[in-house]
Each structure stands twice: as structure tokens, then as C-alpha cells.
């Protein structure tokens, strides 16, 4: 039985209103205040659920400076519902509704609802393959090339990846593709082009998430490096307006190039960064489209945890 059922008669009116209308950070702040728990105690209770969240992150969440987005953070939100004696899904629903509040700091692009759903789906698909978030590998270098087709669609993207093992026995990498809204992941194909072969593939239709095992021809030992190439062919969605790459860990160099079809050139392009999918976008910088090669690119000499991407505008 959830604790909230036992204490529903003592929920303050302010908290009830916040749980009904949100936004998430107001409801979380009201719930913490109603239970009279300092953030250190909230963090302690979360650790008893096997979830690690810093006091600083909790503070940001209740201030609205950031929102939970990663799978570990979403597990924390579900645990908070029990710790703070709230109804099932009450805080999760407010996260999913965040895109309905015009005053929020939600970035353009996919709705926050889709990002929350995709995080949980990705975690589930990785679990089906027995894969962790880093898979025992650190990225040294990652060069990614995206092709936009004549219908303005995300046609394909190819990756040249260099990794280093940080434990013994690693023999695979799990690549992730998140298609644009309306894509058909069942029709997306995976190509292992150098030093790897395709293993198991899993997808989720509603969110457009596809994960694929890339199997190496050797077992890596701690400290070993490995180079491989792979790609995804998509072309199943409508017009694309951006490509983003998320990093759960700080790492090596990342280069992203977006090449456009001669019959579908954007008006302007720009790069951007985000601390997380829930944070405001920053670091916007206009990118000049190369006339001969019809491409733009960005280079991050050493990536930090978060998101980098390139966006573009059509006429």
C-alpha cells in the first residue's frame, strides 16, 4: 500500500493544487515542504531505494532550474512519490505535461513528454540486451556524418568510433538511434561497415528508439583501444530540423557533420548545447553552409556530459 493512501487527509491544499496543475518543480517543492524534510534527508531516503541523486540536483529540481531526464533521475522521481507520500505517477505525469506550459524552459524540438518516455524505453531496451549505459567502453573519438534527403528527411547517419576498454572482456558496443517523430523503426536498417558485425536489434515503435549490438571480432582487455564504423539508414519520417547527440559521460573528441541534398538546402544553420534535455539551450552559434559540399559541422575537442547538436531552418 502506498503511504499516500494512509495520509491523504493531511495533504495541504497548496500541495493538492500543485499536484493537479503543476508545474513539476512547484509540486516537488510543495511536497518536500509538506513533509518537513531537508534535502539531505530526502537524499538519504533515496539512497535506501538504491537511487543516488545529489543534494544540488534536488535543489535544482525544486527550483525549476533543471528537470529530471536520465533514467536514474526518473527512477528517483518515482521513489520520491513514495518517500513524500504522493499518489502513483503524480510527479511523473507533471513531467510529461511540461510541454503544455508555455512559460516553461523546455527547449524546442521533441516535447518533454517524448523525452521522458524515450528515456524509460531506452533503459528497457538496453536491459533486454544486457547492456549498461557505457558498456565498459570510453569514447576516445567519434566522428558522425548525417545526411538529409531531398524530402528534408533524416536519410542516414554514419559513425566512425574509437573506444578504449576500461574493463576486461568487452566484445561489443550498443549503438542507439532516435528517429524523428513519425519514423518507422521497423524499417530502419543497421550497417556494420568496419571491424564489427550486427548482433541483436531492438526497437520501440511509439518513441522511434532503436538499439543495435555491434559485435567485435575480439575480446578487449582493460586499456585496449578499438576502431569501428557503423551506420543507420532511416528516411522514414517527415522533415527534420535538428540532430542532437547526448553524452552521459565526459569523454574524448566528437565531430558532427550534417550534409544536405542539393534540392533541399536550409535557410540557416546553427549549433547549440544543453546541460540536459530539460535544460535551456545555450551556446548558439550560426554555422555557414558550405556551397560546394552543402554541409555544416561542429567539433568538440573534449565532450562534457550533456547534449550538443546542430539545428536548421527551412523556408
N, C-alpha and C positions, 0 to 999 in steps of 0.2 A: 504494500500500500504506500502511495506517495505521501510524504509528510504534509503536502499542501491540502490534502483532503481533511486532515485532522485539524488544521489551523485556519481554514477558510474564513471562519467567523471573526478572525482578528486581523485580517488583511486591511491595512489603512486604505481609505478612499483614494488617496493620491496614487498609491500603488495600483489599485484596481483600474483607475483611469489610464495610467501609463501602460499597463499590460494590454488594455483594449486598443489604445490609439498610438502607442509608441511615441517617439522613435525608440529604437533599441537602447541607446545609451541612457535615455531618461528612465526607462523601465528598470534597467540594471541598477542605476544609481538609487532609485527609489526602493528597490528590493533589498539592496545592501543596507541602506539606512533603516529600513523597517525591521531588519533582524539585528541591528546594532552591532554588526561585525566589522572590525577594522580589516583593511585589505590583507594584512599579514595573516589574520585568522582565516580569511577566505582562501588564501593561497595554501595554508596548511590543510584545510579541508579538501581542497582539490588534489593535493598530493596523496591523500588517503584513497582517492579514486584512481590513483595511478596516472594523474594528469599533471604535467609541470607547466605552470604559467607564472611569469614574473609579476611582482607587485606593480612594476612600471606599466606592463601591458594591461593589467586590470584597471589601473588608473586611467590609461588612455581610452580603454573601452567605455568606462562610465562617463568620461568627459566628451566622448564623441570624436576624439582626435583620430582614432582608428577603430576598425571593426574586425571581429574575428573572421578569418578567412581560411586558414590552413586546416587540414583535417584534425590536427591536435587541438587547435583552438576551438573547432566546432564540438569536439568531444568535451572540452572544458565548459562550453555553453550548456550542453545537456546535463553535465554534472552540476552546474550552478543552479539549474532548475530544481534539483533535489536538495542541494545544500541550503538554498534560500526559500525552500518550501513553496515552490511555484507550480502551477499546473503544467502537465506534459506539453511540450512543444511551444510554450508561451513565448519564450525568448527566441527560439529558432524561427517561429512564424514572423516575428518582428524583423529579424534579419532578412527573411525572404521578401518582406514587403518594403524594404528600404528604398527600392527603386520607385515606389509610388509617392515618395515625399519630395516635391520639387526643391525644397531647401536643403536637401542632403548634399554631402560632398561626394556622392557617387560619381565615378568617372564615366565619360561617355563610352559607348560600345555595348558589350553584353550587359544585361541587367544584373543587379546584385543577386537576385533570385537564382539566375542561371549559374553564377559563380559558386554560390553556396551548394547548389545541387551537384555541380561538377566536382567540387572538392570531395564530397562524400562518395560519389561514383568512382572517381579515380582511386581513392583509397581501397574501395571494394575490389576493383579490377586488379590492382596490384596485389592484393591479398590472395586473389584466385591464382595468381601466377607465383605466389610465394616470394614476392619481391618487396624489398624495403624502398624507402624514398631515395636512398643514394646507392643501394645495390653493391656496396663495397668498393665503389669507384669514385675517384675525384677527377673532375674535368681539368685538363691542362689547357686545351684549346678546343673551340667549337666554332666552325665556320658554316653558316647556314645560308642557303640561297632559296628565295621564294619566287615563284613565277605566277604572275597574274595574267589570266587569259583574255581573249578577245571579248568575252561577255562580262569582263570585270570580275570574274570569279577567281577564287584561290585555286589555281590549277594544280600546283605541286610545290613541295619543298624538299630540298636535299640537304643532307648534313655530312660534314667531314669532321669526325670526332677523334680527339686524342685524350686518353684517360690514363690514370695511374691507380693501381690497386692499393688499397690500404688494409687489406687482409688477404690471407691465403685462400686459394680455391675458387676465385671468381672466374666464371666462364661465360658470362652473358651480360647484356645490357638491355633494359626495358625502355623502349622509346615511346613517347606519348604524342599523340596528335589530337588537337582540339579543333574540330572543324567549325566553320562559320554557322550561324543559325540557319536551320533548314537543310543542313548537309545530310547525306545518307551514308553513315559509317560502314554499312554492309557493302557498299560499292567502292569504298576507298581501298586502294591496294598498297602493299608494303613491298619495297625493293631493297634487298641486301646486296649492295654493289661491290663491296671490297672487304675482305678479311672477316666476313661473318655470313651467316645464313639465317633465314627467317624461321623462328620457332612458333610458339603458340601466339595466337592473336585473339584479343577480346575487345568487344565494343559495347557501347550503350547508346541506343538509338536516340532517346529523348534529348540527351545532352550533347551528342556528337563527339563523345570521347572514344578514342581508340588507342589501345596499348598493344605493343608487339615486342616479343622477345627477339633479340638479335644474338645468336649463338656464336661464340668464338671457336676457333679450331684448337684452342689450348687452354690450360688452367693457369691463371695468373697467380704469382706469388706476391707477397707484400713488397711494394716498391716497383713492380714490373709496370712498364708502360705498354699501351696498345693503341693502334690506329685502325679505324674502320670507317666505312661510308655506308649510308643508307638513305632512303627517301620514301615519301608518301605521295601518291597520286590521288588527288581529290576531284575537284571540278564538279561537285555535286550540289553546291549551294548557289545562292544568288550573288549579288555584287558584294565584294569585300572592301572594307575601308581601313583595315589595320592588320598588323601582325605583331603579336607580343610573345615574349619568351620569359617565363618565370624561373627564378633560381631560389631553391630552398636553402642553399649554402653558398658562402663566398667561394670563389674559385679562380680559374685561370682566365685566359682571353676569350672573348666572344665577339664574333663579327657576323652581322646580318646584312644581307643584300636583297633588295626587292627589285625584280625586273618585270617591266610591264610590256604587254603586247603592243605592237605598233599601232593597232587600231583601237587601243583603249589606254590613252595617256591621261593621268590625273592633272588637275589644275595646279595643285601644290602638294608638297610632302613635308613632313616634319618628324623628328624623333622626340621621344619622351621617356620618362622614368616614373616609377611608382614604388613606394616602400612596400605596399601590398596591394591586392586587388581592391581593397576597401578604402585605400588612402587617395587623397587628391593627386592628380598628375602634376609633375613638375619637370624642370629641365627641358622645356620645349625649345627646340631649335629647328629652324627651317632648313630643309635639305634641297639642294639644287639637283634637278633631274638631268642626268647625262643625255645629251641629244642623240649621240651615236648608239649608245648601248641601252638607253631607255631604263636606267636603273638609278637607285639611291642606296646608300649604305650607312651603317654606323659601326664603330669599333669600340669595345670596352676592354681596355688593357687588362683590367682585373675586376671581374664582376663582384658585386655585392648581393646579399640576399635581397630579393625583391623582383621587380619587373622592368624590363626595357622593351621598347617597341618602336615601330615606325607606323605612322598613320598617313592617310592621304585623302584628298577631297576630289570628288567627281563634279563635272559640270551639271 
